[in-house]
């Protein structure tokens, strides 16, 4: 990775209000002569893009902003994308904008801010505030560490207006304007400290939380664009699972990291990234719900619990889990446990339908698992007693699913009455993912159970007449899994 132009004094390359870049050159920039500074100002072709079309979701983001405007009439609404975060020293983490900002604009660049300004008609005028193209005249584009010569071209404000269908302005002028603004304001917190500081005396935590909750609940029902993106994410994820099965022999020779890297390649080639840290849990690691260290051995005869999802370029993510026999065949006990989880998942999926309660699919899956645990003699019945006391949870551990969208656990700020205690509607998308986990040190179960973990997870869209399994292309039944693996390995 290339170092800064002046590694001894990198702080001098950062523009400040007290000392703009255009006032600092020559002696203040060791090694930058008058001739070089002058040369870097000119000789560059015009690269403005003139034939841009609006992004695919522009009509949908406009509708979302209209709904937001209707909910908060007469109030200024400020939704930041967020800023780069330092990973170490002078390197940053890959940037991912706030979901709220991307949902309302389709833009994903750092430092962006959407401002909804109340107008006289009772609605709002939207402006997207962005960094403009790097200045060639003052040297910003090659002397600043975030200049375009270093990190790549960004869209001009005119280009941004065409792409996103929103008037665009220079974000560097926004903080000052917000400090001077009057009237009620709400801001999405936690993403841009500078913007929040400019609004310190104008906002309250309670009012800002109402804005965050509204934007979370707005995502409960997906529009057609979002459903297409979720299906795209799932389809890529299916191919990623196929990739993994094909290289299980190589993973056995190395570690779970080989599985993680294999899936990551598919995510980066076909999407933006993975939607969350991939869980590549082999053997007893499968009993750890969020095993993301992925540094363990992959052994023939054991199970691999692979929980992974591709995130599309528009931030919609899949969330799929399959538990696979590493050698391609379940043994008798593995199959018994797997088939129990499959039966529970079938019951859960059947309960996903419009008009049903969100909790119904969890309750249906938990009942099946409780019945199996009683049948196997691992917990004392009757089943109603087990469910009333929650005794099955020693081995089922987690809820049976969650909303899915631009976050893997989407709509997390929604109120309990609209989400967990809410009613399912067409366009909602959720996971159904029951599991059984017998910890390696659990002496309450027979020894042969210990270290076995099974989860099966699919992404389910609520439709007008029931549901659609977006991830149905991945086999789920134990015999189908074995046939699928054999075909991929042949």
Secondary structure, 3 states (H helix, E strand, C coil): CCCCCCHHHHHHHCCCCCCCHHHCCHHHCCCCCHHHHHHCCCCCCCCCCCCCCCCCCHHHHHHHHHHHHHHCCCCEEEEECCCCCEEECCEECCCCCCHHHHHHHCCCCCCCEEEEEECCCCCEEEEEEECCCCCCCCCHHHHCCCCHHHHCCCCCHHHHHHHHCCEEEEHHHHHHHHHHCCCCEEECCCCCHHHHHHCCCCCCHHHHHHHHHHHHHHCCCCCHHHHHHHHHHHHHHHHHHHHHHHCHHHHHHCCHHHHHHHHHHHHHHHCCEECCCCEEEEHHHHHCCCCCCCCCCCCCCCEEEEEECEECCCCCECCEEEEEECCCCCCHHHHHHHHHHHHHHHHHHHCCCCCCECCHHHHHHHHHHHHHHHHCCCCCCCHHHHHHHCCCHHHHCCCCCCECCCCCCCCCCCCCCCCCCCECCCCCEEEECCEEEECCCCCCCCHHHCCEEEECEEEEEEECCEEEECCCCCCCCHHHHHHHHHHHHC
